[in-house]
Amino acid sequence: MSRVFSWYEQAMRLFKASPVAWCMLGATTLASDLVLQLVPGIGVAASKVIVPVIECGMLLGAAAVDHGQRLEIGYAIAAFRAPPPALTAIVGSALVIFVAEALAGFAFAGINFLSPEAAKSDVEPSALVGIFAIGMVTSLPMLFVPFAALFERASVRHAFVTSFRGFALNTAPLLLFGALALVLTLLGLMTYGVGLVIVFPLLSAASYAAWKDIYAAEELTHSE
């Protein structure tokens, strides 16, 4: 369980290496989501397809910084160059999480997340926490899907299987990881969303640290 805190510690180290660039990537992700949702008709649906790919640019950026490379704003579109199976896995996992949050939003607050008016809805804090908690729990088994898809060029099926297996072998630490991520996300929302500019990069870098730690350990075990 203590390894979870080392993942966030490594995330802070990666963030400190290029804080301005990280914040720019976080701001780009947040702005893309907000702008796309303003597009009449298909905006909300489009944001659920496009924004997850933009977010993956921060995963690629974390790997780059970890290997001593310079972090650039261009990483915001870097994941769009991934092969179709990788993009399918990334978007597919994001849609599963969105469906879980949408169902929770309707159950807890009667909100239709596919409606552009959803962002303007007045949601009780307890309902908001519940919605994000459901989303976080749903996301954890699929946390490593983008890594398998982007870094290992895994097929869609193998990316999901690999991620589920990593979660099954490390359920307790990843639940703690998710709980801390939920707290950071809620703190970011309490600043009217401005804090998410920092939270998004930190969570991406921490996820990268978790992936590297868990799967490097797994490979070492297999080699022995």
Contacts in CASP RR format, 6 or more apart in sequence:
PFRMAT RR
TARGET T0000
AUTHOR 0000-0000-0000
METHOD contacts of the structure
MODEL  1
MSRVFSWYEQAMRLFKASPVAWCMLGATTLASDLVLQLVPGIGVAASKVI
VPVIECGMLLGAAAVDHGQRLEIGYAIAAFRAPPPALTAIVGSALVIFVA
EALAGFAFAGINFLSPEAAKSDVEPSALVGIFAIGMVTSLPMLFVPFAAL
FERASVRHAFVTSFRGFALNTAPLLLFGALALVLTLLGLMTYGVGLVIVF
PLLSAASYAAWKDIYAAEELTHSE
1 172 0 8 1.000
1 173 0 8 1.000
1 176 0 8 1.000
3 173 0 8 1.000
3 213 0 8 1.000
4 173 0 8 1.000
4 176 0 8 1.000
4 177 0 8 1.000
4 180 0 8 1.000
4 210 0 8 1.000
6 209 0 8 1.000
6 213 0 8 1.000
7 177 0 8 1.000
7 206 0 8 1.000
7 207 0 8 1.000
7 209 0 8 1.000
7 210 0 8 1.000
7 213 0 8 1.000
8 180 0 8 1.000
8 202 0 8 1.000
8 206 0 8 1.000
8 209 0 8 1.000
10 205 0 8 1.000
10 206 0 8 1.000
10 209 0 8 1.000
11 62 0 8 1.000
11 202 0 8 1.000
11 203 0 8 1.000
11 205 0 8 1.000
11 206 0 8 1.000
11 208 0 8 1.000
11 209 0 8 1.000
12 202 0 8 1.000
12 205 0 8 1.000
14 62 0 8 1.000
14 65 0 8 1.000
14 66 0 8 1.000
14 205 0 8 1.000
14 208 0 8 1.000
14 209 0 8 1.000
15 22 0 8 1.000
15 198 0 8 1.000
15 201 0 8 1.000
15 202 0 8 1.000
15 205 0 8 1.000
17 65 0 8 1.000
17 71 0 8 1.000
18 65 0 8 1.000
18 70 0 8 1.000
18 71 0 8 1.000
21 71 0 8 1.000
21 72 0 8 1.000
21 73 0 8 1.000
22 58 0 8 1.000
22 71 0 8 1.000
22 198 0 8 1.000
22 201 0 8 1.000
22 205 0 8 1.000
23 197 0 8 1.000
23 198 0 8 1.000
23 201 0 8 1.000
24 73 0 8 1.000
25 57 0 8 1.000
25 58 0 8 1.000
25 61 0 8 1.000
25 71 0 8 1.000
25 73 0 8 1.000
25 75 0 8 1.000
25 76 0 8 1.000
25 200 0 8 1.000
25 201 0 8 1.000
26 58 0 8 1.000
26 196 0 8 1.000
26 197 0 8 1.000
26 198 0 8 1.000
26 200 0 8 1.000
26 201 0 8 1.000
27 197 0 8 1.000
28 54 0 8 1.000
28 73 0 8 1.000
28 76 0 8 1.000
29 51 0 8 1.000
29 54 0 8 1.000
29 55 0 8 1.000
29 58 0 8 1.000
29 76 0 8 1.000
29 200 0 8 1.000
30 193 0 8 1.000
30 196 0 8 1.000
30 197 0 8 1.000
30 200 0 8 1.000
32 47 0 8 1.000
32 50 0 8 1.000
32 51 0 8 1.000
32 54 0 8 1.000
33 47 0 8 1.000
33 51 0 8 1.000
36 43 0 8 1.000
36 44 0 8 1.000
36 46 0 8 1.000
36 47 0 8 1.000
36 50 0 8 1.000
36 51 0 8 1.000
37 43 0 8 1.000
37 44 0 8 1.000
37 47 0 8 1.000
37 116 0 8 1.000
37 119 0 8 1.000
38 116 0 8 1.000
39 46 0 8 1.000
40 116 0 8 1.000
41 116 0 8 1.000
43 116 0 8 1.000
44 113 0 8 1.000
44 114 0 8 1.000
44 115 0 8 1.000
44 116 0 8 1.000
44 118 0 8 1.000
45 114 0 8 1.000
48 94 0 8 1.000
48 95 0 8 1.000
48 98 0 8 1.000
49 91 0 8 1.000
49 94 0 8 1.000
49 95 0 8 1.000
51 94 0 8 1.000
52 90 0 8 1.000
52 91 0 8 1.000
52 93 0 8 1.000
52 94 0 8 1.000
53 79 0 8 1.000
53 80 0 8 1.000
53 82 0 8 1.000
53 87 0 8 1.000
53 90 0 8 1.000
53 91 0 8 1.000
54 76 0 8 1.000
54 77 0 8 1.000
54 79 0 8 1.000
55 200 0 8 1.000
55 204 0 8 1.000
56 78 0 8 1.000
56 79 0 8 1.000
56 82 0 8 1.000
56 90 0 8 1.000
56 146 0 8 1.000
56 150 0 8 1.000
57 75 0 8 1.000
57 76 0 8 1.000
57 77 0 8 1.000
57 78 0 8 1.000
57 79 0 8 1.000
57 204 0 8 1.000
58 75 0 8 1.000
58 200 0 8 1.000
58 201 0 8 1.000
58 204 0 8 1.000
58 205 0 8 1.000
59 79 0 8 1.000
59 146 0 8 1.000
59 147 0 8 1.000
59 150 0 8 1.000
59 204 0 8 1.000
59 207 0 8 1.000
59 208 0 8 1.000
60 75 0 8 1.000
60 78 0 8 1.000
60 79 0 8 1.000
60 150 0 8 1.000
61 71 0 8 1.000
61 75 0 8 1.000
61 78 0 8 1.000
62 204 0 8 1.000
62 205 0 8 1.000
62 207 0 8 1.000
62 208 0 8 1.000
62 209 0 8 1.000
63 151 0 8 1.000
63 208 0 8 1.000
64 70 0 8 1.000
64 71 0 8 1.000
64 75 0 8 1.000
65 71 0 8 1.000
65 205 0 8 1.000
66 208 0 8 1.000
66 212 0 8 1.000
79 86 0 8 1.000
79 87 0 8 1.000
79 90 0 8 1.000
79 146 0 8 1.000
79 150 0 8 1.000
80 87 0 8 1.000
82 90 0 8 1.000
82 149 0 8 1.000
82 150 0 8 1.000
83 153 0 8 1.000
85 149 0 8 1.000
85 153 0 8 1.000
85 154 0 8 1.000
85 155 0 8 1.000
85 156 0 8 1.000
85 159 0 8 1.000
86 146 0 8 1.000
86 149 0 8 1.000
86 150 0 8 1.000
86 153 0 8 1.000
86 154 0 8 1.000
86 159 0 8 1.000
87 149 0 8 1.000
88 156 0 8 1.000
89 145 0 8 1.000
89 146 0 8 1.000
89 148 0 8 1.000
89 149 0 8 1.000
89 154 0 8 1.000
89 156 0 8 1.000
89 159 0 8 1.000
89 160 0 8 1.000
90 145 0 8 1.000
90 146 0 8 1.000
90 149 0 8 1.000
90 150 0 8 1.000
93 139 0 8 1.000
93 142 0 8 1.000
93 145 0 8 1.000
93 146 0 8 1.000
93 160 0 8 1.000
93 163 0 8 1.000
96 138 0 8 1.000
96 142 0 8 1.000
97 135 0 8 1.000
97 138 0 8 1.000
97 139 0 8 1.000
97 142 0 8 1.000
98 113 0 8 1.000
100 134 0 8 1.000
100 135 0 8 1.000
100 138 0 8 1.000
101 113 0 8 1.000
101 131 0 8 1.000
101 132 0 8 1.000
101 134 0 8 1.000
101 135 0 8 1.000
101 138 0 8 1.000
102 112 0 8 1.000
102 113 0 8 1.000
102 114 0 8 1.000
103 134 0 8 1.000
104 130 0 8 1.000
104 131 0 8 1.000
104 134 0 8 1.000
104 135 0 8 1.000
105 111 0 8 1.000
105 113 0 8 1.000
105 127 0 8 1.000
105 131 0 8 1.000
106 112 0 8 1.000
106 113 0 8 1.000
108 127 0 8 1.000
108 130 0 8 1.000
108 131 0 8 1.000
109 121 0 8 1.000
109 123 0 8 1.000
109 124 0 8 1.000
109 127 0 8 1.000
109 128 0 8 1.000
109 131 0 8 1.000
111 118 0 8 1.000
111 121 0 8 1.000
111 123 0 8 1.000
112 118 0 8 1.000
123 131 0 8 1.000
128 186 0 8 1.000
128 189 0 8 1.000
129 182 0 8 1.000
129 186 0 8 1.000
132 182 0 8 1.000
132 185 0 8 1.000
132 186 0 8 1.000
133 182 0 8 1.000
136 178 0 8 1.000
136 179 0 8 1.000
136 181 0 8 1.000
136 182 0 8 1.000
136 185 0 8 1.000
137 175 0 8 1.000
140 167 0 8 1.000
140 174 0 8 1.000
140 175 0 8 1.000
140 177 0 8 1.000
140 178 0 8 1.000
141 163 0 8 1.000
141 164 0 8 1.000
141 167 0 8 1.000
141 168 0 8 1.000
142 160 0 8 1.000
142 163 0 8 1.000
142 164 0 8 1.000
143 163 0 8 1.000
143 167 0 8 1.000
143 174 0 8 1.000
143 207 0 8 1.000
143 210 0 8 1.000
143 211 0 8 1.000
144 162 0 8 1.000
144 163 0 8 1.000
144 166 0 8 1.000
144 167 0 8 1.000
144 207 0 8 1.000
144 210 0 8 1.000
144 211 0 8 1.000
144 214 0 8 1.000
144 215 0 8 1.000
145 159 0 8 1.000
145 160 0 8 1.000
145 162 0 8 1.000
145 163 0 8 1.000
146 159 0 8 1.000
147 163 0 8 1.000
147 207 0 8 1.000
147 208 0 8 1.000
147 211 0 8 1.000
147 215 0 8 1.000
148 154 0 8 1.000
148 158 0 8 1.000
148 159 0 8 1.000
148 162 0 8 1.000
148 163 0 8 1.000
149 156 0 8 1.000
149 159 0 8 1.000
152 159 0 8 1.000
152 162 0 8 1.000
154 162 0 8 1.000
166 214 0 8 1.000
166 215 0 8 1.000
166 218 0 8 1.000
167 174 0 8 1.000
169 214 0 8 1.000
169 218 0 8 1.000
170 214 0 8 1.000
174 210 0 8 1.000
177 206 0 8 1.000
177 210 0 8 1.000
181 203 0 8 1.000
181 206 0 8 1.000
184 199 0 8 1.000
184 202 0 8 1.000
184 203 0 8 1.000
185 196 0 8 1.000
185 199 0 8 1.000
185 203 0 8 1.000
187 195 0 8 1.000
187 199 0 8 1.000
188 194 0 8 1.000
188 195 0 8 1.000
188 196 0 8 1.000
188 198 0 8 1.000
188 199 0 8 1.000
189 196 0 8 1.000
END
